[in-house]
Amino acid sequence: MKNWRKLIQRTQTVRRLKVVKKSFGILAILFFLTGLTSFTLAQTYTGTLRGKIISKEGVALPNASIYLSSPNLLGIQTYFTSETGNLIFPGLPPGFYRLMVEIPGYKTVSIDNIIIRAGKTVHLNITMETTPTEEKITRTIPTPTIDAVSPKNSTSIDKDLLRHIPFLRNLADVIDSMPGVATERVPFLKRSFIHGQDAQENTFAFDGLFITDPSDRHLITHFTFETVEEIEVETAAHPAEVGVTEGGYVNVITKSGAGRSGGELIIYHTSDNVSSLLRTEEALNSPGISPPALDKRLWDFSLSLGGVLYEDRLSYFGNARVLSQKRTTPFIPWTDPQGIEHEELHRSNVEKMGF
């Protein structure tokens, strides 16, 4: 009996070890695949800065100390050039950057307002000047508008442009302002034709993660407008990581909590009492003319908080938004053959969002 018990215990122990080994193997595979997926997605919502450090004679300069900083970065990124003089900073969040180059015996160069866009590569060739004493010069170099690495055709709108252009504070209105985009005639569907393709051929992403409704290709969720760092709309020549997309690829890049702590409260309101139509009453009452969609009432409250929890290590950002709206539709009032009158149709909705 004792021998049988020992044999059963050994068998159970061996089975448990096999289960543990299989579990570790599965977890390792999942971790590896997740890492590959994260790397691929990171390429779609971050940018890259490349360049070369050379002398006036065009000779590559090694051992250059390069410092890259931005309000969207935690801390300062550093890089040291090799014999080729090349530099590269991959995986940069969209935004404005400052680059500083230091080499003993050369003037320190500082370049401000370098614009990094999602999924694009910026190339900078920096020429250093010799000096017998320590000296610092600041240069203003226009950010190259042509990406020599990516062939895709895309347009980006950053947070500063979103603030100063009178959009309707929704993604559909921003997309419709892009070149090569036409809006669908039904306003409440909020769908667009991109690059001549049907609205159902478009793909939406949120920081590189697909958020397209698989049933009808709509945007599967709403987002708060104040969380947006940049909106990129690709119209053609999509990269491989986008997948099969015959229409447009819309990628929304969110803000990070890097930088100083602070908050923001935005209240937006409009109604039919403070707005007017550009068309005359005679034109609106013409047969077959649909009235334009107007906000009879719109209240939009948005609260954002962000900052640093641990300097150069951990940051936070959050936003809450409440939207209450009552809007007219292009429906034309009419009377059917039975004498029943069909009056104006209004749409009312309340949306609560958080990030």
C-alpha positions as CSV (number, residue, x, y, z in Angstrom):
1,M,0.0,0.0,0.0
2,K,2.8,2.4,0.9
3,N,4.5,1.8,-2.5
4,W,1.3,2.4,-4.3
5,R,0.8,5.7,-2.4
6,K,4.3,6.8,-3.2
7,L,3.8,6.0,-6.9
8,I,0.5,7.9,-7.0
9,Q,2.1,10.9,-5.3
10,R,5.0,10.9,-7.7
11,T,2.6,10.7,-10.7
12,Q,0.6,13.6,-9.4
13,T,3.8,15.6,-8.8
14,V,5.0,14.9,-12.3
15,R,1.6,16.0,-13.7
16,R,1.7,19.2,-11.7
17,L,5.2,20.0,-13.0
18,K,4.1,19.5,-16.6
19,V,1.1,21.8,-16.1
20,V,3.3,24.4,-14.5
21,K,5.8,24.2,-17.4
22,K,3.0,24.4,-20.0
23,S,1.5,27.4,-18.2
24,F,4.9,29.2,-18.2
25,G,5.4,28.4,-21.8
26,I,2.0,29.8,-22.7
27,L,2.6,32.9,-20.7
28,A,6.0,33.4,-22.3
29,I,4.4,33.1,-25.8
30,L,1.6,35.6,-24.9
31,F,4.2,38.0,-23.4
32,F,6.3,37.8,-26.6
33,L,3.3,38.3,-28.9
34,T,2.1,41.2,-26.7
35,G,5.5,42.8,-27.0
36,L,5.5,42.5,-30.7
37,T,2.0,43.9,-30.9
38,S,2.9,46.8,-28.7
39,F,6.0,47.6,-30.8
40,T,3.9,47.5,-34.0
41,L,1.2,49.7,-32.5
42,A,3.8,52.1,-31.1
43,Q,4.9,52.7,-34.7
44,T,1.5,54.1,-35.6
45,Y,1.1,56.7,-32.9
46,T,4.7,57.8,-32.2
47,G,7.2,59.5,-34.4
48,T,11.0,59.2,-35.0
49,L,13.8,61.8,-35.1
50,R,16.8,60.9,-37.2
51,G,19.8,63.0,-38.2
52,K,23.6,63.3,-38.6
53,I,26.2,65.4,-36.9
54,I,28.8,66.7,-39.3
55,S,31.5,69.4,-39.5
56,K,31.7,72.2,-42.0
57,E,33.8,70.0,-44.2
58,G,31.0,67.3,-44.2
59,V,32.9,64.9,-42.0
60,A,30.9,62.8,-39.5
61,L,31.5,63.7,-35.9
62,P,31.6,60.9,-33.3
63,N,31.2,61.2,-29.5
64,A,28.6,64.0,-29.7
65,S,26.4,64.3,-26.7
66,I,22.8,64.9,-27.8
67,Y,19.9,65.8,-25.4
68,L,16.2,65.7,-26.4
69,S,13.5,67.3,-24.3
70,S,9.8,68.0,-24.7
71,P,6.7,68.8,-22.5
72,N,5.4,65.4,-23.7
73,L,8.5,63.5,-22.4
74,L,9.3,62.3,-18.9
75,G,12.8,63.6,-18.3
76,I,15.5,64.2,-21.0
77,Q,16.5,61.5,-23.5
78,T,20.2,61.3,-24.3
79,Y,22.2,59.9,-27.3
80,F,25.9,59.6,-28.1
81,T,26.9,59.4,-31.8
82,S,29.3,56.7,-33.1
83,E,31.9,57.1,-35.9
84,T,29.1,57.5,-38.4
85,G,27.7,60.6,-36.6
86,N,24.2,59.3,-37.0
87,L,21.5,59.9,-34.3
88,I,18.1,58.3,-33.8
89,F,15.3,58.8,-31.3
90,P,12.4,56.4,-31.9
91,G,9.0,56.1,-30.2
92,L,8.5,59.9,-29.6
93,P,5.0,61.1,-28.7
94,P,3.7,63.8,-31.1
95,G,4.6,67.3,-30.1
96,F,7.3,70.0,-30.0
97,Y,10.8,69.1,-29.1
98,R,14.1,70.8,-28.3
99,L,17.4,69.2,-29.4
100,M,20.9,70.2,-27.9
101,V,24.2,69.0,-29.3
102,E,27.5,69.2,-27.4
103,I,31.0,68.3,-28.6
104,P,34.3,69.5,-27.0
105,G,35.9,72.1,-29.2
106,Y,32.7,72.9,-31.0
107,K,29.9,75.4,-30.4
108,T,26.9,74.0,-28.5
109,V,23.9,73.9,-30.8
110,S,20.3,74.2,-29.6
111,I,17.4,73.6,-32.0
112,D,13.9,74.5,-30.8
113,N,10.4,73.8,-32.0
114,I,11.1,70.5,-33.8
115,I,7.7,69.1,-34.7
116,I,7.2,65.3,-34.4
117,R,4.1,63.8,-36.0
118,A,2.6,60.4,-35.5
119,G,4.0,57.6,-37.7
120,K,6.4,60.0,-39.4
121,T,10.2,60.4,-39.4
122,V,12.0,63.8,-39.2
123,H,15.5,64.1,-40.6
124,L,17.9,66.7,-39.4
125,N,21.5,67.2,-40.6
126,I,23.4,69.4,-38.0
127,T,26.6,71.2,-38.9
128,M,28.9,72.0,-36.0
129,E,31.3,75.0,-35.9
130,T,34.6,74.9,-34.1
131,T,35.4,77.4,-31.3
132,P,38.3,78.0,-28.9
133,T,36.0,78.9,-26.1
134,E,32.7,77.5,-24.8
135,E,29.9,79.1,-26.8
136,K,26.2,78.3,-27.4
137,I,24.1,79.1,-30.4
138,T,20.4,78.6,-31.0
139,R,19.2,77.8,-34.4
140,T,15.7,77.9,-35.9
141,I,15.6,75.0,-38.5
142,P,12.2,74.5,-40.2
143,T,10.9,71.0,-39.6
144,P,11.1,69.0,-42.9
145,T,7.6,68.5,-44.3
146,I,8.6,65.5,-46.5
147,D,9.1,62.1,-44.8
148,A,11.7,60.2,-46.8
149,V,11.0,57.0,-44.9
150,S,7.2,56.5,-44.9
151,P,5.3,56.6,-48.3
152,K,1.9,57.1,-46.7
153,N,-0.3,60.1,-47.6
154,S,-1.7,61.7,-44.4
155,T,-2.7,64.9,-42.7
156,S,-2.4,65.7,-39.0
157,I,-4.0,68.2,-36.7
158,D,-2.4,68.9,-33.4
159,K,-4.0,70.1,-30.1
160,D,-3.1,73.8,-30.8
161,L,-4.9,73.8,-34.1
162,L,-7.9,72.1,-32.6
163,R,-8.2,74.9,-30.1
164,H,-8.1,77.7,-32.7
165,I,-10.3,76.3,-35.4
166,P,-14.1,76.4,-34.9
167,F,-14.8,72.7,-35.0
168,L,-17.9,71.2,-33.4
169,R,-15.8,69.4,-30.8
170,N,-16.3,65.9,-32.3
171,L,-14.1,63.6,-34.4
172,A,-16.4,63.6,-37.4
173,D,-16.2,67.4,-37.9
174,V,-12.4,67.3,-37.7
175,I,-12.2,64.4,-40.2
176,D,-14.5,66.2,-42.6
177,S,-12.1,69.2,-42.6
178,M,-9.3,67.1,-44.0
179,P,-8.3,67.2,-47.7
180,G,-9.7,64.2,-49.7
181,V,-12.6,63.8,-47.3
182,A,-16.4,64.2,-48.0
183,T,-19.1,63.9,-45.4
184,E,-22.1,61.6,-45.7
185,R,-25.4,63.4,-46.3
186,V,-27.0,62.0,-43.1
187,P,-25.6,64.2,-40.4
188,F,-26.3,62.1,-37.3
189,L,-24.4,59.1,-38.7
190,K,-21.1,61.0,-38.6
191,R,-19.5,59.0,-41.4
192,S,-17.2,60.2,-44.1
193,F,-16.0,59.2,-47.5
194,I,-12.2,59.2,-47.5
195,H,-10.1,59.0,-50.7
196,G,-13.2,58.2,-52.7
197,Q,-14.1,55.0,-50.7
198,D,-17.3,54.2,-49.0
199,A,-17.6,55.1,-45.3
200,Q,-17.6,51.5,-44.3
201,E,-14.1,51.0,-45.6
202,N,-12.6,53.3,-43.0
203,T,-10.6,52.2,-39.9
204,F,-10.4,54.0,-36.6
205,A,-7.7,53.7,-34.0
206,F,-7.1,55.1,-30.5
207,D,-3.4,55.3,-29.8
208,G,-2.9,52.6,-32.4
209,L,-5.6,50.3,-30.9
210,F,-8.4,49.6,-33.4
211,I,-11.8,50.9,-32.2
212,T,-13.9,50.3,-35.4
213,D,-17.3,48.6,-34.9
214,P,-17.0,45.3,-36.8
215,S,-20.7,45.3,-37.6
216,D,-21.1,48.6,-39.6
217,R,-17.6,50.1,-39.4
218,H,-18.7,53.0,-37.2
219,L,-16.5,54.5,-34.5
220,I,-17.2,52.1,-31.7
221,T,-16.9,54.7,-28.9
222,H,-16.7,58.5,-28.3
223,F,-13.8,60.3,-26.7
224,T,-13.3,63.5,-24.8
225,F,-11.9,66.3,-27.0
226,E,-9.5,67.6,-24.4
227,T,-7.6,64.3,-24.3
228,V,-6.4,64.6,-27.9
229,E,-2.8,65.4,-28.6
230,E,-3.1,64.9,-32.4
231,I,-5.4,63.4,-35.0
232,E,-3.9,61.8,-38.1
233,V,-6.0,60.9,-41.1
234,E,-4.3,58.6,-43.6
235,T,-5.9,58.7,-47.1
236,A,-3.5,56.4,-49.1
237,A,-0.4,54.2,-49.1
238,H,-1.1,52.8,-45.6
239,P,1.8,51.1,-43.8
240,A,1.6,47.3,-43.2
241,E,0.7,47.7,-39.5
242,V,-2.6,49.3,-40.4
243,G,-3.9,46.1,-42.1
244,V,-6.4,45.9,-44.9
245,T,-7.9,49.4,-45.1
246,E,-9.3,50.4,-48.5
247,G,-10.6,53.8,-47.2
248,G,-9.0,56.1,-44.6
249,Y,-7.2,55.3,-41.4
250,V,-8.0,57.7,-38.6
251,N,-5.6,57.5,-35.6
252,V,-6.4,59.5,-32.5
253,I,-3.3,60.1,-30.3
254,T,-4.0,61.1,-26.6
255,K,-2.2,63.4,-24.3
256,S,0.2,62.2,-21.6
257,G,0.6,63.6,-18.1
258,A,4.2,64.7,-18.6
259,G,5.1,68.3,-17.7
260,R,3.9,70.5,-14.8
261,S,0.8,69.8,-12.8
262,G,-2.4,71.6,-13.6
263,G,-6.0,71.5,-14.6
264,E,-8.5,72.9,-17.0
265,L,-12.2,73.5,-17.0
266,I,-14.0,74.2,-20.3
267,I,-17.7,75.2,-20.6
268,Y,-19.1,75.5,-24.1
269,H,-22.7,76.6,-24.7
270,T,-24.8,77.6,-27.7
271,S,-28.5,77.7,-28.6
272,D,-30.8,79.0,-31.2
273,N,-31.1,82.3,-29.3
274,V,-27.4,83.1,-29.9
275,S,-27.1,81.8,-33.5
276,S,-28.6,82.8,-36.9
277,L,-28.9,81.3,-40.4
278,L,-27.0,82.6,-43.4
279,R,-29.9,81.7,-45.7
280,T,-33.0,83.9,-46.0
281,E,-36.4,82.7,-44.9
282,E,-37.5,82.8,-48.6
283,A,-34.6,80.4,-49.5
284,L,-35.4,78.1,-46.6
285,N,-39.1,77.9,-47.5
286,S,-38.4,76.9,-51.1
287,P,-39.8,73.5,-52.2
288,G,-37.4,70.6,-51.7
289,I,-34.9,72.6,-49.6
290,S,-34.0,70.8,-46.4
291,P,-33.4,73.1,-43.4
292,P,-29.8,73.0,-42.0
293,A,-29.2,71.1,-38.8
294,L,-28.8,73.6,-35.9
295,D,-28.2,73.3,-32.1
296,K,-31.3,74.3,-30.3
297,R,-29.4,73.7,-27.1
298,L,-25.9,72.6,-26.4
299,W,-24.0,72.4,-23.1
300,D,-20.5,70.9,-23.0
301,F,-18.6,70.5,-19.7
302,S,-15.0,69.2,-19.7
303,L,-12.6,68.9,-16.7
304,S,-9.0,67.9,-17.2
305,L,-6.3,67.2,-14.6
306,G,-2.7,66.2,-15.3
307,G,0.8,66.3,-13.8
308,V,3.7,64.4,-12.4
309,L,3.5,62.0,-9.5
310,Y,7.2,61.1,-9.5
311,E,9.6,63.4,-11.3
312,D,10.9,61.9,-14.6
313,R,9.3,58.6,-13.7
314,L,5.5,58.6,-13.3
315,S,2.8,61.0,-14.6
316,Y,-0.9,61.1,-14.8
317,F,-3.7,62.6,-16.9
318,G,-7.5,62.3,-16.7
319,N,-10.5,64.0,-18.2
320,A,-14.3,63.9,-17.6
321,R,-16.8,65.3,-20.1
322,V,-20.6,65.7,-20.1
323,L,-22.4,66.7,-23.2
324,S,-26.1,67.6,-23.4
325,Q,-27.5,68.5,-26.8
326,K,-30.8,69.1,-28.6
327,R,-30.3,69.5,-32.4
328,T,-32.6,69.9,-35.4
329,T,-32.5,67.6,-38.4
330,P,-32.9,68.1,-42.2
331,F,-36.4,66.6,-41.9
332,I,-38.9,68.5,-44.0
333,P,-42.4,68.9,-42.3
334,W,-45.2,67.6,-44.5
335,T,-48.8,66.4,-44.4
336,D,-49.6,62.8,-45.6
337,P,-52.7,61.9,-47.7
338,Q,-54.6,61.1,-44.5
339,G,-54.2,64.6,-43.3
340,I,-51.7,63.8,-40.6
341,E,-49.1,66.5,-40.1
342,H,-45.5,65.5,-39.5
343,E,-43.8,68.3,-37.7
344,E,-40.1,69.1,-37.3
345,L,-37.9,66.3,-35.9
346,H,-35.4,67.1,-33.2
347,R,-32.7,64.8,-31.7
348,S,-31.8,65.0,-28.0
349,N,-28.9,63.2,-26.4
350,V,-26.8,63.2,-23.2
351,E,-23.3,61.8,-23.4
352,K,-20.9,61.1,-20.4
353,M,-17.3,60.3,-21.1
354,G,-14.1,59.8,-19.1
355,F,-10.5,59.1,-19.8
